[in-house]
Amino acid sequence: MNKKLKKVKIYGPDVHLIQIEEMRSVEKTYRERPLVVRCIGRILMWWESFIYSKLYDVQGIPRLISRPDPYTIRITYIEGENLRDAKTKPDAQYFASLKEIIAKIHDRGVVHLDLRNRRNYLIDAHGMPYIVDFGSCLYIPWPSFLLGMLSKIDWIGFLKIKHNFAPELITEQDQRLFSIGNLLSRLWVIGKVPKLLVKISEALKRFLSPR
């Protein structure tokens, strides 16, 4: 078995569902990338494997199985769907369990930083949550105030997902933090730069093209 799980990009890893003996796992690798990307990928795979080692016994997080080479990690395969494509709607129990997982991640000093992305949440056949993709996270064992401050990014991302799927579960306290997150998102100019550059490029092409 070798099933592609993610669209291939020259700067990103190949992600496949593979089977070794009786175990299915997800292989994430940069081994087929150009030299520069492969060198960066080696660092990224080391970092992600380090993070998985910090979360090895947290329920709701895939486990690191092996590193067959410096450019590759293999983690346990979770039978389920990501929330972007899922047909099953997450319920109150899902979000209660998800909140516990995020709290345990933070207890280990890890901040995910990409919990606004529905693809990073899985829902299994029993309706239970998993969090995946720790490539862009931070590890902050100390100072605690910095961890507490940055963990707000995760909680705002969590509330965005909760608001989208189950707005009736949002409390008054949740709503205050969610509103702050929306305001910061609108003020965050850096994330809009790539789209702005594309629009400028298209405008220049139209302006310079022969008439």
Number of C-alpha atoms within 10 A of each C-alpha: 9 13 11 14 13 13 9 11 9 11 14 16 24 20 21 18 19 17 15 8 6 6 9 18 23 23 25 21 25 26 18 12 18 11 11 9 16 20 15 13 22 18 13 21 22 16 18 19 23 15 22 21 12 15 22 13 11 16 15 22 22 22 20 20 15 14 17 11 12 17 22 22 23 23 20 17 16 19 10 18 19 20 20 12 10 16 10 15 11 18 14 12 12 17 20 12 16 20 16 14 19 23 16 16 20 21 13 15 20 24 26 24 20 19 23 17 15 18 17 17 23 23 23 15 11 9 16 18 26 23 22 17 16 21 17 12 15 17 17 16 13 10 9 10 9 11 19 15 10 17 21 15 18 20 21 22 22 22 26 24 19 21 16 9 15 16 13 10 14 15 9 9 8 16 16 11 15 20 14 11 19 14 11 11 11 10 11 11 9 7 11 11 11 10 10 11 11 11 12 11 12 11 11 11 11 10 10 8 7 6 5
